[in-house]
Amino acid sequence: MLRRLLALVPIVTLLNVAPALANTLWEVPSGWQLINYKGSDVTVWWTSSPCLNGNISLPKTFTEADRNRFVAMILYAKATSRPMGIWYTLDNGSCVIDAFYVRGQS
């Protein structure tokens, strides 16, 4: 039980921090192109982000489990036509993902 409660701490923390993150995408990812480059760099193209060609990418600090969850969430959102949310930081023209989510109901 304690493990389950501790597993919720990052989620609750993220929900408290989320409003401070200014840049947000909220859209159905049907037109997104997901690419996994050599070295486990996961990048998404053709989002509505202001970056070149809608490019948005995961930071190097994300773990393999984070990348797997991100890919799975995009595939789920595409398959169910649900919108996906992404909070990101715009840094020197690059969009770097801070957090991502899919709501239970759209």
Phi and psi in degrees as GROMACS dihedral restraints (atoms count N, CA, C in turn):
[ dihedral_restraints ]
;  ai    aj    ak    al  type     phi  dphi    fc
    3     4     5     6     1   -61.7    20    10
    4     5     6     7     1   -39.7    20    10
    6     7     8     9     1   -58.9    20    10
    7     8     9    10     1   -43.7    20    10
    9    10    11    12     1   -63.8    20    10
   10    11    12    13     1   -41.2    20    10
   12    13    14    15     1   -65.2    20    10
   13    14    15    16     1   -42.9    20    10
   15    16    17    18     1   -65.7    20    10
   16    17    18    19     1   -31.8    20    10
   18    19    20    21     1   -66.0    20    10
   19    20    21    22     1   -25.1    20    10
   21    22    23    24     1   -79.9    20    10
   22    23    24    25     1   -18.3    20    10
   24    25    26    27     1   -55.9    20    10
   25    26    27    28     1   -48.7    20    10
   27    28    29    30     1   -61.8    20    10
   28    29    30    31     1   -35.0    20    10
   30    31    32    33     1   -67.3    20    10
   31    32    33    34     1   -45.7    20    10
   33    34    35    36     1   -63.9    20    10
   34    35    36    37     1   -41.2    20    10
   36    37    38    39     1   -61.3    20    10
   37    38    39    40     1   -44.7    20    10
   39    40    41    42     1   -60.1    20    10
   40    41    42    43     1   -42.5    20    10
   42    43    44    45     1   -63.9    20    10
   43    44    45    46     1   -31.0    20    10
   45    46    47    48     1   -76.9    20    10
   46    47    48    49     1   -29.7    20    10
   48    49    50    51     1   -86.0    20    10
   49    50    51    52     1   -28.8    20    10
   51    52    53    54     1   -48.9    20    10
   52    53    54    55     1   -44.0    20    10
   54    55    56    57     1   -62.1    20    10
   55    56    57    58     1   -23.7    20    10
   57    58    59    60     1   -75.4    20    10
   58    59    60    61     1   -19.2    20    10
   60    61    62    63     1   -82.7    20    10
   61    62    63    64     1   113.3    20    10
   63    64    65    66     1   -74.7    20    10
   64    65    66    67     1   -36.2    20    10
   66    67    68    69     1   -94.0    20    10
   67    68    69    70     1   124.0    20    10
   69    70    71    72     1  -136.2    20    10
   70    71    72    73     1   136.9    20    10
   72    73    74    75     1  -107.0    20    10
   73    74    75    76     1   141.8    20    10
   75    76    77    78     1  -145.4    20    10
   76    77    78    79     1    97.8    20    10
   78    79    80    81     1  -158.6    20    10
   79    80    81    82     1   159.8    20    10
   81    82    83    84     1   -76.1    20    10
   82    83    84    85     1   126.2    20    10
   84    85    86    87     1   -81.3    20    10
   85    86    87    88     1    27.6    20    10
   87    88    89    90     1   -58.8    20    10
   88    89    90    91     1   -33.1    20    10
   90    91    92    93     1   -97.6    20    10
   91    92    93    94     1     2.3    20    10
   93    94    95    96     1   -72.8    20    10
   94    95    96    97     1   145.2    20    10
   96    97    98    99     1  -111.1    20    10
   97    98    99   100     1   119.2    20    10
   99   100   101   102     1  -100.1    20    10
  100   101   102   103     1   124.7    20    10
  102   103   104   105     1  -127.4    20    10
  103   104   105   106     1   133.1    20    10
  105   106   107   108     1  -107.0    20    10
  106   107   108   109     1   103.8    20    10
  108   109   110   111     1   -81.3    20    10
  109   110   111   112     1   164.8    20    10
  111   112   113   114     1   -53.8    20    10
  112   113   114   115     1   137.9    20    10
  114   115   116   117     1    89.4    20    10
  115   116   117   118     1    13.7    20    10
  117   118   119   120     1    66.5    20    10
  118   119   120   121     1    26.6    20    10
  120   121   122   123     1   -82.3    20    10
  121   122   123   124     1   114.6    20    10
  123   124   125   126     1  -100.6    20    10
  124   125   126   127     1   126.9    20    10
  126   127   128   129     1  -133.9    20    10
  127   128   129   130     1   144.9    20    10
  129   130   131   132     1  -115.9    20    10
  130   131   132   133     1   135.5    20    10
  132   133   134   135     1  -114.5    20    10
  133   134   135   136     1   157.5    20    10
  135   136   137   138     1    69.8    20    10
  136   137   138   139     1    31.3    20    10
  138   139   140   141     1   -83.6    20    10
  139   140   141   142     1  -179.2    20    10
  141   142   143   144     1   -90.4    20    10
  142   143   144   145     1    13.8    20    10
  144   145   146   147     1   -66.2    20    10
  145   146   147   148     1   157.1    20    10
  147   148   149   150     1   -76.7    20    10
  148   149   150   151     1    -1.1    20    10
  150   151   152   153     1   -77.3    20    10
  151   152   153   154     1   162.3    20    10
  153   154   155   156     1   -49.8    20    10
  154   155   156   157     1   123.3    20    10
  156   157   158   159     1    56.6    20    10
  157   158   159   160     1    26.1    20    10
  159   160   161   162     1    68.2    20    10
  160   161   162   163     1    22.5    20    10
  162   163   164   165     1   -68.2    20    10
  163   164   165   166     1   134.4    20    10
  165   166   167   168     1  -145.8    20    10
  166   167   168   169     1   137.8    20    10
  168   169   170   171     1  -136.3    20    10
  169   170   171   172     1   160.5    20    10
  171   172   173   174     1   -79.3    20    10
  172   173   174   175     1   146.2    20    10
  174   175   176   177     1   -73.5    20    10
  175   176   177   178     1   158.9    20    10
  177   178   179   180     1   -63.6    20    10
  178   179   180   181     1   -21.0    20    10
  180   181   182   183     1   -77.0    20    10
  181   182   183   184     1   -14.7    20    10
  183   184   185   186     1   -69.3    20    10
  184   185   186   187     1   141.4    20    10
  186   187   188   189     1   -82.1    20    10
  187   188   189   190     1   173.0    20    10
  189   190   191   192     1   -61.4    20    10
  190   191   192   193     1   -38.3    20    10
  192   193   194   195     1   -63.3    20    10
  193   194   195   196     1   -39.7    20    10
  195   196   197   198     1   -61.3    20    10
  196   197   198   199     1   -45.9    20    10
  198   199   200   201     1   -61.8    20    10
  199   200   201   202     1   -42.3    20    10
  201   202   203   204     1   -63.2    20    10
  202   203   204   205     1   -42.1    20    10
  204   205   206   207     1   -63.4    20    10
  205   206   207   208     1   -40.3    20    10
  207   208   209   210     1   -62.4    20    10
  208   209   210   211     1   -49.0    20    10
  210   211   212   213     1   -61.9    20    10
  211   212   213   214     1   -45.3    20    10
  213   214   215   216     1   -61.7    20    10
  214   215   216   217     1   -39.9    20    10
  216   217   218   219     1   -67.2    20    10
  217   218   219   220     1   -39.8    20    10
  219   220   221   222     1   -63.5    20    10
  220   221   222   223     1   -44.9    20    10
  222   223   224   225     1   -62.5    20    10
  223   224   225   226     1   -40.0    20    10
  225   226   227   228     1   -63.5    20    10
  226   227   228   229     1   -47.1    20    10
  228   229   230   231     1   -62.5    20    10
  229   230   231   232     1   -39.7    20    10
  231   232   233   234     1   -64.2    20    10
  232   233   234   235     1   -46.3    20    10
  234   235   236   237     1   -66.7    20    10
  235   236   237   238     1   -30.8    20    10
  237   238   239   240     1  -104.4    20    10
  238   239   240   241     1     0.9    20    10
  240   241   242   243     1    55.2    20    10
  241   242   243   244     1    35.3    20    10
  243   244   245   246     1   -94.8    20    10
  244   245   246   247     1   146.4    20    10
  246   247   248   249     1   -70.0    20    10
  247   248   249   250     1   149.1    20    10
  249   250   251   252     1  -118.2    20    10
  250   251   252   253     1   140.4    20    10
  252   253   254   255     1  -105.7    20    10
  253   254   255   256     1   139.6    20    10
  255   256   257   258     1  -136.8    20    10
  256   257   258   259     1   126.4    20    10
  258   259   260   261     1   -97.1    20    10
  259   260   261   262     1   133.9    20    10
  261   262   263   264     1  -143.3    20    10
  262   263   264   265     1   161.3    20    10
  264   265   266   267     1  -108.2    20    10
  265   266   267   268     1   133.0    20    10
  267   268   269   270     1   -93.2    20    10
  268   269   270   271     1   112.8    20    10
  270   271   272   273     1  -128.8    20    10
  271   272   273   274     1   106.8    20    10
  273   274   275   276     1    51.9    20    10
  274   275   276   277     1    43.8    20    10
  276   277   278   279     1    85.6    20    10
  277   278   279   280     1    -3.9    20    10
  279   280   281   282     1  -104.7    20    10
  280   281   282   283     1   140.7    20    10
  282   283   284   285     1  -101.9    20    10
  283   284   285   286     1   117.6    20    10
  285   286   287   288     1  -116.4    20    10
  286   287   288   289     1   128.2    20    10
  288   289   290   291     1   -70.5    20    10
  289   290   291   292     1   133.4    20    10
  291   292   293   294     1  -101.0    20    10
  292   293   294   295     1   -38.3    20    10
  294   295   296   297     1  -160.7    20    10
  295   296   297   298     1   161.4    20    10
  297   298   299   300     1  -149.9    20    10
  298   299   300   301     1   155.1    20    10
  300   301   302   303     1  -162.5    20    10
  301   302   303   304     1   161.0    20    10
  303   304   305   306     1  -130.8    20    10
  304   305   306   307     1   129.0    20    10
  306   307   308   309     1   -78.8    20    10
  307   308   309   310     1   156.5    20    10
  309   310   311   312     1   -63.2    20    10
  310   311   312   313     1   -36.1    20    10
  312   313   314   315     1  -131.0    20    10
  313   314   315   316     1   143.5    20    10
